[in-house]
Amino acid sequence: MTDTPSQVSSELPSRELSERLEQANRQLLQSEKMAAIGQLAAGVAHEINNPVGYVYSNLQSLGTYLTDLFRLTDAVDTAQSLEDLRQIRKSIDYDFLRGDLEDLLAESREGIERVKTIIAAMKDFSHTEEEEFRMADLHRGIETTLNVVNNELKYKAEVVKDFGNVPEIECIISQLNQVIMNLLVNAAHAIESTGTITIRTRTAEGQVLIEVEDTGKGIEAANLNRIFDPFFTTKPVGKGTGLGLSLSFNIVEKHHGEITATSTPGKGTCFRIRLPVQQPDIGIR
């Protein structure tokens, strides 16, 4: 049975409205993501400046060491005797210099790798191209997110990674990373001095579970049912948009999953996400 022209025309506005809503939702997600990254920018800059600082310092030491080494190698052509070379070798403290050179190079290499990791994590986080569901490694996504928010967490909490044996899942990993980032930042803000943030992953009944639990101040019962409402926030002005948890709820719902929270005031909060391993085949998502 074919659709009549009137049936087709009546469906078009609905389809166009759905596409426009989806486009608006994507723009809102991206805006919230960039706003969150903007709030984290100072911390990310510190994370980059720290290794860059000691790499720069190491390069200055390497320059001094190279001058001493060139002095020794040049003396091979000018020294009157082997004893002259031994004296120069002793004067530049060759044994210390050789050992310290190896340490400086290793430390500098580690610093550059840290910078590369942070930049890669920020690139993964900020791009907009990924809109398709595909199989992805949740643990890798969590590690990427931890690299982005590390400076926000390290002065407030010990992060405990309690990872189970979970399979890859069909998802838009950049969006799930955004959910994890929101939960981690909220957990850090909930901890007034120092505490612990635990990230758990498990499989249960054909689903993957992700938990982000903190030892912060908790959420009052009166607010617990409102935390996923748009624009609801208990943070001071300028500390949050009130959209993080609402958009997180929408992302998890888009993945045909579920996000819930339990909390005990004064003891902490636990957010639990349930996600299917494979997305149901129900046409356009």
N, C-alpha and C positions, 0 to 999 in steps of 0.2 A: 504494500500500500504506500503510495507516494503522498508527500505533503502537498497541500494546496498552497498557492501563493500567499493567502492570508495567514496560513499557519507559519510559513517560513518568516514572513515579515514580522509576526508577533513575537518570534523567538529572537530576532536580531537585537532588539533593545536590551533584552535580558543578557544575551551573550556579551554585548558591548559593555554593559554595566559591570558584568563579572570581570571582564578584562581590565576595565578602568580601576576597579577596586583592587585587583591583584597588582596592577602597576603602582597604585598609591601605597599599597602595603609594602611593596618592595622598596619604594622610596623612603617610607617611614623607617623601615628596618635599617636601611643604609644610613639615614640621618642619625638614628639613635646609636648605631655602631660608631660613626665618626665622632659623635658627641662624647661617647665613652672613651674613645681613643684620645680625644682632645683633653679629657680630664686626666688621663694617664700619661700625657705627653711629657710632663716634667719628670716623672719617674722613669719613663723610657729613656729620656735624654741622660739621666743620671746613670742608668744601666749601661749606656753606650760610652759615656764620658769616662767612667771608671776604668774599664780595660784600655781605652784609648790613652788615658793618662799614663798608665804604667808602661804601655808599649812605647810611648814617646820618651819616657824616662829611660827605658831600656836602650833605645836607639842612641841616646846621648852617651850612655855607658859603653855601648858597642863601639861608638866612634873613638872614645878614649882608648879602648882596648886595641882597636885596629892600629892606632898610632904607635902603641907600644910594640905590637907584633911586626909592623913594618920596620920599626927600628931594629928589631932582632934580625929579620930577614935581610935587610940592607947591609947589616954588619957582616954577613957571610962573605961579601966581596971585599970588605974593607978591613976586617979584623986581622991583626998580626998573628994571632995564635988562637988555638981552641980555648985557651983560658980566657981570652978576651970575650969570646961568645958566651962562655959560662957566666962571666961577671954581668953581662947585659941581661942574660936570662934570669939571673938572680935579682937584678935591680928592678925588673918589671914584674917580679913575683909570678913567674910563668905558670907554676903549678896552680896557684889560686885563679889566675886569669883564665886558664883553660877550663877549670871546673865551673867558674862563674859564667863563662860564655855559654856553656851547655844549658845552664839553668835559665839564663836570660832568653835564649832562643826558645826554650820550651815554654816559658811563661808568656812570651810574646805571641807564640803560636796559639796558645790557649786563649789569650785575650782577643786575638783576631777571630778565632772560631766563635767566641762568645758574641762578638759584634755581628758576625754573619748570621748566627742563630736568631738574634733579636730582630735583625732586619728582615730575615725570611719570615719570621712569625708575624711581624707587622704587615708584610706584603700579603701573606695568606689571609690576614684578618681584614684588610681594607679593600681587597678587590671585590668587584661586583659581578664578574663574569659567571661565576658558578651558580646556576639556578636549577640544574638537573639533579635528580636523585641518582646516586651511584654508590657502589660498595666502598666503604671507607673504614679505616682503623680508628676506633674511638680513642684508644690510648694515645695514639700519635696526636690526635686533635687536642686532647687534654694537655699533653706536654707542650704543644704549641701555645695554648692559652696561658699556661703557667709561665712561659717565657715572656709573654706580653705583660702580665700583671705582677711579675716577680717583685718589682720594687714596691708595689702596693701592699704586698703580703709579708715580705721578709722581716720588716720591723715590728709586725703585729702578731705573727703567728708562725708556729711550726706547721709545715704542710706534710701530712701523712698520706702517702699514696698506697691504698689498699686495693690493688688491681687483681681481679679474678681472671679466669680464662674465658674471655668473651670473644665471639666471632666478629668478623666485619659485619656491618649492618648497612642496609640501603638507606641513604640519607643525603641531605645537603650538609656536608660536614662544616662548612663555614658558618652556617646558621646555628648548628649545635654548639660550635665553639663560642658563638656569641652568647648562647644561653649559659654555658659554663662560666664565661667571663663575668656575666651579671651576678651569678650566684657566688663566685669567689670574691668579687669586690664587695658585695653586700655582706658576706661573712666577715671580711676584714673590717668593714665599718662597724659591724655589730660588736667587735671585740674592743673593749675600751682601753686596755693596757696591752697585755700579751695573752695568747691562748693557743689553741690548736684548731686547724682546719683539716678535716679528713675527707678524702675523695675515695669513694668505693665504687667498684664495678663488679657486677655479678650477672649470671644468667639464671632465669627462673621461668618455668612454664613457657618456653619458647620465646621469651622476651629478654631484653638486656636492661639491667637496672643500673642507674647512676645515682649515687648519693653524695651530696655536699653537706657536711655537718660541721658546725662550729661550736665553740665553747663561749659564745658571746652573751650578750645581755638578754637574748630571747625576744619573742614577740608577744605582746599582750593578747589575751584571748579575744578581746573586742576588735582587734585589728587583723587577726589571723585570717578571717574570712574575706578581708578586703584587699589583701596584698597583691592580688592579681588584677585588681581594678585599674583601668587607665588613670594615670595622673595621681594615684594614691601614693603618698610617701610620708615617712616619719622623719626623713632626713632634713637638716637645715636648708634654707634657701641657698641655691647654688651648688648643693652637693648631689643633686640628682634630679632627673626629669619626671620621675614617677611613671616612666614608660618601660623601664627595664624588665620588670617581672611580667607586666602585661604582654609585652612583645615575646618574652620567653614562653609564656603560656600559649600564645598563638603559634609560635614555631613548633612547639611540642605537639600541639593539636594538629598542625599541618602534617606532621610525621605520624599521625594516627597513634600518638602516645598519650601519656598522662603525666602531669606534674602535680605533686602535692607537698604540703609542708606540715611538720609537727614542731611544736616549740614549747619550752618550759621557761618562763621568765626567770632570769637570773642564772640559767644553766646553759642555754643554747638553743639552736634551731637546726633542723635537718630537712633539706629539700630532697625529695625522691622523684626521679624520672624513670618512667617505664617506656620502652620503645620496642616496636616489633623489629625482628631481624630483617624481614622482607616486607616491603610496602604492599598492601592489598592492591590487587589489580581492579581499580574501579574507574578507569578512564582518566580524565584530566584531573591532576591533583591541584 
